[in-house]
Amino acid sequence: MDFFDYPTHYQVIIVGSGHAGVEAACASARLGCKTLLLTQNVDTIAQMSCNPAIGGSAKGHIVREIDALGGMMGLNADATGIQFRMLNASKGPSIRAPRAQCDKKAYQFRMKALLENTANLTITQASVEKLLTKGDQIVGVETNFGIRYSTSAVVITTGTFMRGLTHVGKRSSPGGRMADTSSGISHELEKLGFHLGRFKTGTPCRLLASSINFDECEPQIGDENPSPFSHIRETLVKNIHDVHTLNYVDKEIFHVEQIPCWITYTNEKTHDIIRSNIDRSPLYSGMIDGVGPRYCPSIEDKVIKFSEKPRHQIFLEPEGRHTGEIYVNGISTSLPFEVQYNFVRSIEGLEKAEILRPGYAVEYDYCFPNQLYSTLETKKISGLYFAGQINGTSGYEEAAGQGLVAGANAALKVLMKAPLLLGREESYIGVMIDDLITRGTPEPYRMFTSRAEYRLRLRQDNCDIRLTEKAINLGLACNYRTESYHKKIKTIKALQDKLSQMCYQGIAMNLWLRRPENKAALLPDEYREEYSPEIWSLIETDLKFEGYLKREELQIQRAKKQEEKKIPTDIDYTSIPSLSSEARQKLTEFTPASLRQASKISGITPADIDVLTIWLSKR
Ligand SMILES: Cc1cc2nc3c(=O)[nH]c(=O)nc-3n(C[C@H](O)[C@H](O)[C@H](O)COP(=O)(O)OP(=O)(O)OC[C@H]3O[C@@H](n4cnc5c(N)ncnc54)[C@H](O)[C@@H]3O)c2cc1C
């Protein structure tokens, strides 16, 4: 078999152009590294395999963090969104979360165009089949066309494609997505000694809008004043030549032509059809080995596990502005087509519905994430990074957050610069990575606000305050973002100073604003006008929650102290007598970098941490 050694050396190679791959490629190229993006099909760059939505609870926080770090997802969702809503708007500031329905095709093609115009980035359609190493250092990849590319770092973001197998009833076919191929890279990773597991996820059918009776459904409309994700949304200008950018900002007004979603419900008849065919579901017939996401249950799971519920809510979500395709959120399934046909037509409004694409399940390999450092570099192979679904997560946002971190760190390592490390106190991305590498995940990992112990600090409205300085120092932020960030910080400082110096109703304004019954919106116009509602809300929240934020700060300082207690990589836990056998086994498996990481591993007790602390201090 003859090979062709490609004449150009790429400093960083990204494998896969899903949500992780595109962020990794952009971060590496923006840091100045000659970057190659190898992907099986350039027409599916940034494809939304499942729901046409970006953001939501905790996921919206991650999207804004990616934007604050100079990433792409936020601005691309703002440009291609067809409905915007702030979830939990009437609840506490830490759980408010932006969510957008996006035009899937516009999202994809706009991201593809952005990548094509990114300096230092080359895109090539190919499937990576071999990983080339020298000792424990990655040195290249080989594709299905027999081309060998040399490199200093590789980021693998192969999503649901590793030994991907799709299922509709008893019919299964190889593929990471329906009508897509799968990837054989699992074999290469096993050869290099990586441990793999098997997960599964599922998606619902897509229906033809013209066959749905929307009069039987309830409309769900977007917010009157849509809140964009990006901190530099004003860079979205009206441009009739840019067909993929649907929305723009003019004089601080975000212009979006929003379209509704629709709500309907399953019923007892639907549930009976599903129950009487449950043995034909690959999930229940044992055909599927993979472990599924607890928080995205299939309709089969809902009907069987929550049999007391007379109905389950369904959202009919348009997949775009110029398509009649409707995503049916709430009935993810892998039942045979005939059963899908019957239970869909038992639902109000869908009596005559035409199925464009059937629902299906996909099972795929993932790599146990405890084989990674917090830079997402693998512990076994230097210069090899994993990001996205390959690490056991589920979701566009979770994947994109990891992609940015892995792509940036691959580039920073090649450039011999300090890595991008995100702590649990800094970001949801930091919480996610820390959870994965210290605890692993028994099922597809989805982000929730409840996972973050410092969630008041990690609000969706202060992501740039928390992260953009870091992006600027690393070289991830563009000039425009850098300037607008510094301007914002100055504005915030000016208002904070003003609030501490001026009086209102006889007390200092910052004390007045701290009172729960007082709101900036209640202040007379002449006090407020100089600053935007966004700046007022940021400062008002910080003032009102000052006590809680101070308490979180103390917790963070304590955790930092534990983090400083590093554990040497060559430690032999079997030689520490008073450690429990479970602790020895778990610590050897996870090789934590610090006492704090060790304390996070499930099964490690405070007593084990005490033993370790004493042992380390003696050493
Ligand atoms: C059927 C289905 C249902 C889903 N349901 C949900 C859900 O309900 N909720 C949810 O949060 N998420 C869901 N997801 C997951 C969501 O799509 C992923 O979390 C997200 O897309 C992961 O992004 P990624 O970048 O890691 O991988 P992906 O988006 O899967 O992209 C992987 C990319 O790598 C490429 N690739 C793979 N192997 C190779 C190779 N060897 N060489 C070159 N290129 C390669 C692929 O072509 C693709 O471009 C679902 C996915 C699928 C397929």
Ligand as a Chemical Component Dictionary entry (heavy atoms), coordinates in Angstrom:
data_LIG
# 
_chem_comp.id                   LIG 
_chem_comp.type                 NON-POLYMER 
_chem_comp.pdbx_formal_charge   0 
_chem_comp.three_letter_code    LIG 
# 
loop_
_chem_comp_atom.comp_id 
_chem_comp_atom.atom_id 
_chem_comp_atom.alt_atom_id 
_chem_comp_atom.type_symbol 
_chem_comp_atom.charge 
_chem_comp_atom.model_Cartn_x 
_chem_comp_atom.model_Cartn_y 
_chem_comp_atom.model_Cartn_z 
_chem_comp_atom.pdbx_ordinal 
LIG C1  C1  C 0 -28.665 10.904 17.158 1  
LIG C2  C2  C 0 -28.104 11.923 18.079 2  
LIG C3  C3  C 0 -28.861 12.401 19.101 3  
LIG C4  C4  C 0 -28.347 13.328 19.982 4  
LIG N1  N1  N 0 -29.136 13.764 20.985 5  
LIG C5  C5  C 0 -28.644 14.696 21.834 6  
LIG C6  C6  C 0 -29.455 15.203 22.873 7  
LIG O1  O1  O 0 -30.589 14.800 22.993 8  
LIG N2  N2  N 0 -28.949 16.126 23.714 9  
LIG C7  C7  C 0 -27.684 16.575 23.565 10 
LIG O2  O2  O 0 -27.275 17.394 24.357 11 
LIG N3  N3  N 0 -26.886 16.126 22.586 12 
LIG C8  C8  C 0 -27.360 15.188 21.733 13 
LIG N4  N4  N 0 -26.588 14.713 20.747 14 
LIG C9  C9  C 0 -25.213 14.972 20.859 15 
LIG C10 C10 C 0 -24.695 16.135 20.185 16 
LIG O3  O3  O 0 -24.918 16.047 18.881 17 
LIG C11 C11 C 0 -23.252 16.090 20.487 18 
LIG O4  O4  O 0 -23.113 16.248 21.854 19 
LIG C12 C12 C 0 -22.383 17.103 19.857 20 
LIG O5  O5  O 0 -22.643 17.207 18.520 21 
LIG C13 C13 C 0 -20.966 16.655 20.132 22 
LIG O6  O6  O 0 -20.108 17.436 19.433 23 
LIG P1  P1  P 0 -18.685 16.868 18.986 24 
LIG O7  O7  O 0 -17.985 17.977 18.341 25 
LIG O8  O8  O 0 -18.038 16.178 20.119 26 
LIG O9  O9  O 0 -19.023 15.725 17.932 27 
LIG P2  P2  P 0 -19.941 15.678 16.668 28 
LIG O10 O10 O 0 -20.812 16.840 16.559 29 
LIG O11 O11 O 0 -20.534 14.320 16.683 30 
LIG O12 O12 O 0 -18.887 15.793 15.442 31 
LIG C14 C14 C 0 -17.890 14.835 15.231 32 
LIG C15 C15 C 0 -17.205 15.192 13.911 33 
LIG O13 O13 O 0 -16.054 14.376 13.745 34 
LIG C16 C16 C 0 -16.025 13.873 12.413 35 
LIG N5  N5  N 0 -15.232 12.643 12.463 36 
LIG C17 C17 C 0 -15.513 11.537 13.198 37 
LIG N6  N6  N 0 -14.534 10.617 13.028 38 
LIG C18 C18 C 0 -13.617 11.176 12.184 39 
LIG C19 C19 C 0 -12.369 10.739 11.635 40 
LIG N7  N7  N 0 -11.852 9.551  11.954 41 
LIG N8  N8  N 0 -11.709 11.561 10.801 42 
LIG C20 C20 C 0 -12.204 12.793 10.488 43 
LIG N9  N9  N 0 -13.381 13.270 10.977 44 
LIG C21 C21 C 0 -14.062 12.477 11.818 45 
LIG C22 C22 C 0 -17.490 13.706 12.049 46 
LIG O14 O14 O 0 -17.674 13.650 10.674 47 
LIG C23 C23 C 0 -18.075 14.989 12.682 48 
LIG O15 O15 O 0 -17.869 16.080 11.837 49 
LIG C24 C24 C 0 -27.052 13.787 19.838 50 
LIG C25 C25 C 0 -26.263 13.307 18.787 51 
LIG C26 C26 C 0 -26.790 12.381 17.914 52 
LIG C27 C27 C 0 -25.953 11.856 16.794 53 
# 
loop_
_chem_comp_bond.comp_id 
_chem_comp_bond.atom_id_1 
_chem_comp_bond.atom_id_2 
_chem_comp_bond.value_order 
_chem_comp_bond.pdbx_ordinal 
LIG C1  C2  SING 1  
LIG C2  C3  SING 2  
LIG C2  C26 DOUB 3  
LIG C3  C4  DOUB 4  
LIG C4  N1  SING 5  
LIG C4  C24 SING 6  
LIG N1  C5  DOUB 7  
LIG C5  C6  SING 8  
LIG C5  C8  SING 9  
LIG C6  O1  DOUB 10 
LIG C6  N2  SING 11 
LIG N2  C7  SING 12 
LIG C7  O2  DOUB 13 
LIG C7  N3  SING 14 
LIG N3  C8  DOUB 15 
LIG C8  N4  SING 16 
LIG N4  C9  SING 17 
LIG N4  C24 SING 18 
LIG C9  C10 SING 19 
LIG C10 O3  SING 20 
LIG C10 C11 SING 21 
LIG C11 O4  SING 22 
LIG C11 C12 SING 23 
LIG C12 O5  SING 24 
LIG C12 C13 SING 25 
LIG C13 O6  SING 26 
LIG O6  P1  SING 27 
LIG P1  O7  DOUB 28 
LIG P1  O8  SING 29 
LIG P1  O9  SING 30 
LIG O9  P2  SING 31 
LIG P2  O10 DOUB 32 
LIG P2  O11 SING 33 
LIG P2  O12 SING 34 
LIG O12 C14 SING 35 
LIG C14 C15 SING 36 
LIG C15 O13 SING 37 
LIG C15 C23 SING 38 
LIG O13 C16 SING 39 
LIG C16 N5  SING 40 
LIG C16 C22 SING 41 
LIG N5  C17 SING 42 
LIG N5  C21 SING 43 
LIG C17 N6  DOUB 44 
LIG N6  C18 SING 45 
LIG C18 C19 SING 46 
LIG C18 C21 DOUB 47 
LIG C19 N7  SING 48 
LIG C19 N8  DOUB 49 
LIG N8  C20 SING 50 
LIG C20 N9  DOUB 51 
LIG N9  C21 SING 52 
LIG C22 O14 SING 53 
LIG C22 C23 SING 54 
LIG C23 O15 SING 55 
LIG C24 C25 DOUB 56 
LIG C25 C26 SING 57 
LIG C26 C27 SING 58 
# 
